[in-house]
Structure formats: structure tokens, C-alpha cells
């Protein structure tokens, strides 16, 4: 309320200089020197040259601004931590789903083999994660994602045994994928593989073969990855969740093992035709396994985004889930109708195979293709599966679970499909290249040119060459030393009884034995009757 004291011009100049000096020293307020100087000048003009009053008002306002800034910094810090925690929780949840797929593999394999080998295949599926965990811990993760100084594009060279490591959630998620690759191979060599050979390839695949391919495509330093600043052919290969990295590796390794090991005893007759009696013993287990795998695939594909806290992340995750669902569903429907037309029967096994083929094939591009394209992907995958299965039978390659056609060849189709149908907008989202001034490569059928397709073809050829090239000598070494295949007598008896001392179905085994004994007694009685009739004719 006191009158405003107006300073003379020289006094006002000196006061302004003093105020500016105080501002430059901070003056205990929350504004920068430039901010406080501008504020003081404005307030001096508003208060008829009263510099002292202006400084007081400026200090008060800047103090409030400082308090607000501190509160905003605290809020931003809390939001950052919340986002990190949310992404971490999502990744751990996805890891749980991917690991639960091991249950699906176990049920599927158990139902698809004969009952006398059920215990053996179940044990192998339980041990796949057991052997892969230490192998991936010691060397596998380092080969796949370790980038030392200097790094290289072929194989990782850091983080062995997780020394000085903190991203634990990343390791456990990547390990679940490595375990899946080893499990796929188990189906191709089922019912005749020795246990020592199984242990060997399980460790070899998860600790070396798979990690090298993962480094090429999923590491930022990989020579084929799309995450580099200078990607291969200005594009890099797109394999979002592993049609090539996981499924091709596991499926082609199984194909090599099945070829070197040879078919199961009696699988083909003297004319090379497939024989009856080698079908799986439980369609119930096959269906349970298939649905379990489909459930786990919602961690396998959407979870590969590795984050969910932002709008873009959520959109990518949701699109990946939708495309995964549609491709799997269309694969199941197509196989059902195809087998109905060919055989006249509604075959539940065909539905399961087609569904899984659709899921495998869409895994590479589920985040970068449109839902309608996912339907096409699953539709074609079912025919590829049927064609390759027929081809392997012609070549007398015995794959009890058809793992090579399903994972190896449908995986190839999925990788190739991305080069045809990847949408530009979606590729920009997934790879963080939102700026449209930056050129990117996308699907040929969307006008994106042929560079992405060339990268996808290069990836297919290199993955196939690497997998076959390193697993071939590995399996052949076991073959040459007599450690690859069980003796024929053990195989005919069944691996449950010959190698594990029991059966998954002990009561059923007793029933079967009693049934066989009854059949033998009936045959003996018939023989006695025939002998008596022959004796009567002789007497007559």
C-alpha cells in the first residue's frame, strides 16, 4: 500500500545491474539467469521502474517454478520406472507362456507315438529345458546376444555365464525360445534315438546351433538383422518371433537326424510303401497338446515385441495376436476340408497339424502383415505341409511327428511370406523408422521392391546351410560310433520297457499281454483241432 518509489535513471540502471548480477549468481531461486533477467526486466516496466519490487516478485515466481519443476521431475521418474516395470512384467508373463509350450510339446509327442514309447518321449520333453538351461547360460546367450568390443556379425562374444549381467528377464525369455528349438527336433527322431544321442543334440542345438542364427537376425550387431544402421541390402531380414530362427533350425535339424538314423523298423515294406500300425496311440493327447501350444503362442509371438507400455507397443502386440489367431485357425480349417475331400473323413489329426502349420508360418510376420494376409499365410501352409509329408514318404524319410514339414518347411514359407506381404506402415512401427523421409523396404506385393524378399531368401538359404552343415556331421559322428540308434530288438520291444523299465500305461500293458496270450492260446487250440482232423483223415 506504500507509494511506489520511482528511481532516477542512473539509479535504476545501477539497480538493474545489481539485480542481473544477483540473477547470474542464482540468488537462491529456481529460474536460470536468463529467465530471471527477462522476468525482472518485464516487472520493472510493469512497476514504473521499481527494480527492488520487481526482484522480489521475480524471486517469488521463480521459487514457485522451481517447486513445480521438481514435482514434474519426480512424476517423470515415477512414470519411467512404471514403464520399465510394466515391460518387465509383460516379458516375464510371456516367458511363462512360452515355457508352458513345453507341456504342449510333451502332450503332442506322447499322443503321436505308439504307446510302447510314450514314457521315453515324455522323458525327453521334460529334459529338453533341463539340458538347454545350463548350455544357454554358459555359452548360448553369449553366442546369441553378447556383443563385446569389438563385436562381429557372425557370432556373439560376450556375456558368457552372464558375468556382470543384469537383464535377467531378457535372458530367461530368450532361453525359453532356445529350449523350444531343441524340443522340435525330438519329434523327428522319436521311437528309435538313443538317450546319449538325444542328450548330445539337445545341448548342441541350444548352446551353439540356434544361438548363432539368433545372433544373425535378432542381435543389433548381426549381419542379417534389420536393426543395424546399415542393414543388409538396405533392409535386413524380418523374422519377428522365429519362423526361421527357431522353427527352421529345429525342423531341419530333425530332418537331418531322421535321414541319418533311418526309418523305424518295419515302417516301409519291401516295395518301399508305408505300412500300417505306426499311428499315434492317443488323439486325446494330440488335441490337448495342440491347444496348449496355441495358448503358449500368445506369449511366443506377441511377447516378441518385448514391451507393451506405449500406444505403439500395444498396437503391435495386439496385431501380432490377431494375425497369430487367424493364421492358425485358417490352417486348421484348410487341412480339415482337404482331408475330408481326399479321404471322406473328418480327421481331428488333420485339424491339429494344419493349425500348428498356420501358427509356425505366421510367426515371422505376425507384426508386419495385415489380418487378411494372415489368413492366406495359414491357408498355403497347410498345403505345403501335406506336400512335404508326401515327399518324405516317397524318399523313405521317417518323421513320426512330421516336425520337419511342419516346422522346417512351413517356417521357410513364413519367412518368404514376409518378403511378399509386409506392409510399409507396420514395418516402420516395428523397426522404429516412423520418419517417412527414411527409406525402408517392405513387401513386394505392396510395391516395396525386391530387396526385402531378397533378404528373406538369403536368410532361408543361410539358415538351412548352417543347420544342415553343422548338425549333419554331428549326427553322423554318433552314427559311426554306433551311438545314434537303439538296437532293433529294443525298438521292437518298445523303449519304455527296454530303456526305462516300465510303461506309461502299466494296466494297459497287462491287458495287452493278456490279450496277446489269449490270441496265442486260441491259435494253439486251432492248431490242435487241425492236427486231430489230419490224424482222422490219415486213419481213414
Residue pairs with C-beta under 8 A, 6 or more apart in sequence:
4 47
4 48
4 50
4 53
5 50
6 48
6 49
6 50
7 15
7 49
7 50
7 51
12 44
12 49
12 51
15 51
15 52
16 40
16 41
16 44
16 51
19 37
19 40
19 51
19 54
19 55
20 37
20 40
22 55
23 31
23 33
23 36
23 37
23 40
23 58
24 33
24 37
26 33
27 36
27 59
28 59
29 36
29 58
29 59
29 62
29 63
29 66
30 62
30 63
30 64
30 65
30 66
30 67
30 69
31 39
31 58
31 61
31 62
31 65
31 66
35 62
36 58
36 59
36 62
39 58
39 61
39 62
40 51
40 54
40 55
40 58
43 53
43 54
43 55
43 57
43 58
44 50
44 51
44 54
46 54
47 53
47 54
47 57
82 309
83 309
83 310
86 308
86 309
87 306
87 307
87 308
87 309
88 169
90 303
90 307
90 308
91 169
91 170
91 173
91 303
91 306
91 307
92 169
92 172
92 173
93 299
93 303
94 173
94 299
94 300
94 302
94 303
94 304
95 169
95 172
95 173
95 176
95 299
95 303
96 299
97 295
97 296
97 297
97 298
97 299
97 300
97 303
98 173
98 176
98 177
98 180
98 296
98 299
98 300
98 303
99 129
99 176
99 179
99 296
100 292
100 295
100 296
100 299
101 180
101 292
101 293
101 296
101 297
101 299
101 300
102 125
102 128
102 129
102 179
102 180
102 183
103 289
103 292
104 288
104 289
104 290
104 291
104 292
104 293
104 294
104 295
104 296
105 125
105 128
105 180
105 183
105 184
105 186
105 187
105 289
105 293
106 121
106 122
106 125
106 126
106 289
107 285
107 286
107 288
107 289
107 292
108 187
108 285
108 286
108 289
108 290
108 293
108 352
108 401
109 121
109 122
109 124
109 125
109 186
109 187
109 190
109 289
109 401
110 118
110 121
110 122
110 125
110 282
110 285
110 289
110 504
111 280
111 281
111 282
111 283
111 284
111 285
111 286
111 287
111 288
111 289
112 187
112 190
112 280
112 285
112 286
112 400
112 401
113 121
113 190
113 191
113 280
113 281
113 400
113 401
114 191
114 278
114 279
114 280
114 281
114 494
115 281
115 282
115 503
115 504
115 505
115 508
116 493
116 494
116 495
116 496
116 497
116 503
117 190
117 191
117 494
117 495
117 496
118 281
118 496
118 503
118 504
118 505
119 495
119 496
119 500
119 502
119 503
119 504
120 190
120 191
120 495
120 496
120 499
120 500
121 186
121 190
121 191
122 504
123 500
124 186
124 198
125 183
125 186
127 198
127 199
127 202
128 179
128 182
128 183
128 186
128 202
129 179
131 182
131 199
131 202
131 203
131 206
132 140
132 175
132 178
132 179
132 182
132 202
132 203
132 205
132 206
132 207
133 175
133 179
135 202
135 203
135 206
135 207
136 174
136 175
136 178
136 179
136 206
136 207
136 211
137 161
137 162
137 171
137 175
138 160
138 161
138 207
139 160
139 207
139 208
139 211
140 175
140 178
140 206
140 207
140 208
140 210
140 211
141 156
141 159
141 160
141 162
141 171
141 174
141 175
141 211
142 156
142 157
142 158
142 159
142 160
142 161
142 211
143 155
143 156
143 207
143 208
143 211
143 212
143 215
144 156
144 174
144 178
144 210
144 211
144 212
144 214
144 215
144 218
144 219
145 156
145 159
145 170
145 174
145 214
145 215
145 218
145 219
146 156
146 157
146 158
146 159
146 160
147 156
147 157
147 158
147 219
147 220
147 221
148 156
148 157
148 158
151 157
151 158
151 221
152 221
153 215
153 216
153 221
153 222
153 223
153 224
154 212
154 215
154 216
154 223
155 211
155 212
155 215
156 211
156 215
156 219
156 221
159 165
162 171
165 171
170 306
173 303
173 306
174 214
177 210
177 214
177 242
177 245
177 246
177 300
178 205
178 206
178 210
178 211
178 214
179 206
180 246
180 250
180 300
181 205
181 206
181 209
181 210
181 246
181 247
181 249
181 250
182 201
182 202
182 205
182 206
182 210
182 250
183 250
184 246
184 247
184 250
184 251
184 253
184 254
184 403
184 407
185 201
185 202
185 205
185 250
185 251
185 253
185 254
185 257
185 403
186 198
186 202
186 254
186 403
187 254
187 399
187 400
187 401
187 402
187 403
188 251
188 253
188 254
188 255
188 257
188 258
188 399
188 400
188 401
188 403
188 404
189 197
189 198
189 254
189 257
189 258
189 261
190 400
190 401
191 264
191 400
191 491
191 495
192 261
192 264
192 265
192 485
192 486
192 491
193 257
193 261
193 484
193 485
193 486
194 478
194 483
194 484
194 485
194 486
195 499
196 478
196 483
197 475
197 478
197 483
197 484
197 485
200 474
200 478
201 253
201 257
201 471
201 474
201 475
204 471
204 474
205 249
205 250
205 253
205 471
208 470
209 249
209 253
209 466
209 467
209 470
209 471
210 245
210 246
210 249
210 250
212 466
213 244
213 245
213 249
213 463
213 466
213 467
214 245
215 221
215 222
216 222
216 223
216 224
216 225
216 237
216 459
216 462
217 224
217 225
217 237
217 239
217 244
217 245
217 459
218 225
218 239
218 245
219 225
219 227
220 227
220 228
221 228
222 228
223 232
224 232
224 236
224 237
224 455
224 458
224 459
224 462
225 231
225 236
225 237
226 235
226 236
226 237
226 238
226 431
226 455
227 236
227 431
228 236
232 455
232 458
233 441
233 451
233 454
233 455
233 458
234 439
234 441
234 451
235 440
235 441
235 451
235 452
235 454
235 455
236 455
237 244
237 415
237 455
237 456
237 458
237 459
238 364
238 365
238 368
238 418
238 422
238 427
238 430
238 452
238 455
238 456
239 245
239 364
239 415
239 418
239 459
240 301
240 304
240 320
240 363
240 364
240 365
240 366
240 367
240 368
240 430
241 300
241 301
241 303
241 304
241 320
241 363
241 364
241 366
241 367
242 300
242 304
242 363
242 364
243 360
243 361
243 362
243 363
243 364
243 365
243 410
243 411
243 412
243 414
243 415
244 364
244 411
244 412
244 414
244 415
244 459
244 460
244 463
245 463
246 363
246 411
247 360
247 363
247 407
247 408
247 410
247 411
247 414
248 407
248 408
248 411
248 412
248 415
248 460
248 463
248 464
248 467
249 463
249 467
250 403
250 407
250 408
251 403
251 404
251 405
251 406
251 407
251 408
251 409
251 411
252 404
252 408
252 463
252 464
252 467
252 468
252 471
253 467
253 471
254 399
254 403
254 404
254 407
254 408
255 397
255 399
255 404
255 408
255 468
256 467
256 468
256 471
256 472
256 475
257 471
257 475
258 397
258 398
258 399
258 404
259 397
260 472
260 475
260 476
260 479
260 484
261 475
261 479
261 484
261 485
262 398
262 485
263 396
263 397
263 398
264 278
264 398
264 400
264 491
265 488
265 491
265 492
266 275
266 277
266 278
267 274
267 275
267 278
267 398
268 274
268 275
268 396
268 398
269 275
272 396
274 393
278 400
280 286
280 349
283 348
283 349
286 348
286 349
286 352
287 348
287 352
289 352
290 352
290 355
290 356
293 356
293 359
294 328
294 355
294 359
297 324
297 328
297 359
297 363
298 321
298 324
300 363
301 320
301 321
301 323
301 324
301 362
301 363
301 366
301 367
302 317
302 318
302 320
302 321
302 324
302 366
304 320
304 367
305 313
305 316
305 317
305 320
305 367
305 430
307 313
308 314
308 317
312 429
315 429
316 367
316 426
316 429
316 430
319 366
319 367
319 371
319 426
320 366
320 367
321 366
322 371
322 374
323 362
323 365
323 366
323 367
323 369
323 370
323 371
323 373
323 374
324 359
324 362
324 363
324 366
324 374
326 362
326 371
326 374
326 375
326 378
327 358
327 359
327 361
327 362
327 366
327 374
327 375
327 377
327 378
327 381
328 355
328 356
328 358
328 359
328 362
328 378
329 355
329 358
329 378
330 358
330 374
330 375
330 376
330 377
330 378
330 379
330 382
331 354
331 355
331 356
331 357
331 358
331 359
331 361
331 378
331 379
331 381
331 382
332 351
332 352
332 354
332 355
332 358
332 378
332 382
333 351
333 354
334 354
334 378
334 379
334 382
334 383
335 350
335 351
335 353
335 354
335 355
335 357
335 382
335 385
335 386
336 346
336 347
336 350
336 351
336 354
338 350
338 354
338 382
338 383
338 386
339 345
339 346
339 347
339 350
340 346
340 347
353 382
353 385
353 402
353 406
354 378
354 381
354 382
354 385
356 406
357 378
357 381
357 382
357 384
357 385
357 406
357 410
358 377
358 378
358 381
358 382
360 381
360 406
360 407
360 410
360 411
360 414
361 377
361 378
361 380
361 381
361 384
361 410
361 411
361 413
361 414
361 417
362 369
362 374
362 377
362 378
362 414
363 411
363 414
364 411
364 414
364 415
364 417
364 418
365 373
365 377
365 414
365 417
365 418
365 421
365 422
366 374
367 426
367 429
367 430
368 418
368 422
368 423
368 426
368 427
368 430
368 442
369 377
369 417
369 418
369 421
369 422
369 423
369 426
369 443
370 421
370 423
370 426
373 417
373 421
376 421
377 413
377 414
377 417
377 421
380 413
380 417
381 410
381 413
381 414
384 405
384 409
384 410
384 413
385 402
385 405
385 406
385 409
385 410
388 404
388 405
388 409
389 402
389 405
392 398
392 399
392 404
392 405
397 404
399 405
412 460
412 464
415 456
415 459
415 460
416 453
416 456
416 457
416 460
418 443
418 452
418 456
419 443
419 444
419 452
419 453
419 454
419 455
419 456
419 457
420 443
420 444
420 445
420 453
421 443
421 445
421 446
422 442
422 443
422 446
422 448
422 452
423 442
423 443
423 446
424 440
424 442
424 443
424 446
424 448
427 433
427 440
427 441
427 442
428 434
428 436
428 440
431 440
433 440
441 448
441 449
441 451
441 452
441 455
442 448
442 452
443 452
443 453
444 450
444 452
444 453
475 484
478 484
479 485
486 495
486 498
486 499
489 498
490 498
490 499
491 498
494 503
496 502
496 503
496 504
497 503
503 509
